[in-house]
Amino acid sequence: MRLVGNMAQWKSAAKEALDRTAIVAKFLCCLHVTSNYLCSPIHVYGPSMLPTLNLAGDVLLVDHLSPRIQNIARGDLVLVRSPLDPNRTITKRIVAMEGDTVTYFHPSHCDAPQLALVPKGHVWIQGDNIYASRDSRHFGPVPYGLVLGKVFFRVTVLPHATVLNVLLIIPLVWPLDSAGLLVRVNSRTYIAYKYTVNGVGLWVMKGVEKRRLGLDPVVPY
């Protein structure tokens, strides 16, 4: 009888373990599909996109579906796999599409303007800060297949504020790290949550300086 009881307990434990494993596997599959094919957050920094993006870094939300359905255009901010180093990704603005003619100054001999025709299946990308950007002026038009996504939101740190205000978008694309925290600010109570987005912590926590994070669209120009 004891053996039968032990077998029943073992079967119950094994079934529970399998059920939990299936839930975790489904969650990881959904996260993989979301991050690689729908939308994902990325952390970018550097001077090449000044003044649109901050030198110290920004967290951007990238739409991976738009390039697949050819829904990108001039002025869009895009995430591109570097043609010089496949292990790196760069964030630039689309200046011209296939069939367009671009007039530009090559960084190494900028005294004479040059013309370039963007071939079919390619785009011409440049940084907003052309004096500190390595882009199509250096390596030419970029194949459409290297465009990984289109930026549609930026998470910005707002000065002199204390409330985490990123909850409308982040929960849709990234898992919650911990339970909500109650934060008291100017006699008002807020619920703050912690997330980790590609290694960047977005959180409000006791004993840590509280900051407000807001969402604002990246407007093409």
Secondary structure, 3 states (H helix, E strand, C coil): CHHHHHHHHHHHHHHHHHHHHHHHHHHHHHHHHHHHHHEEEEEECCCCCCCCCCCCCEEEEEECHHHHCCCCCCCCEEEEECCCCCCCEEEEEEEECCCCEEEEEECCEEEEEEEEECCCCEEEEECCCHHHCCCHHHHCCEEHHHEEEEEEEEEEEECCCCCECCCCCHHHHCCCCCCCEEEEECCEEEEECCEEECCEEECCCCCCCCCEEEEECCCCC
